[in-house]
């Protein structure tokens, strides 16, 4: 039916041919939309932002991994005293990271 001239086809054959073409067009339209979405996804993957964004849930409670500021300051002071004591016993001067020169 594809190769026959349209003038030689009767009404039912023309309707069948039209229905077949409509199905082909519908399938190709769906495939085109799918491929366009794939191209957009690949563009975002290739040229989009490289970092991931994470927005935490405000309802979730925080885990206590960080020490309170008072405790952290006390620990830093103890560490500084220990390092100062060790360094003062030696004749070489060391520059401690985070300390002014």
Secondary structure, DSSP 8 states (H G I E B T S, - for coil): --SS-GGG--HHHHHHHHHHHHHHHHHHHHHHHHHHHHHHHHHHHHHS-SS------TTS-----S--HHHHHHHHHHHHHHHHHHHHTSSS----TTS--
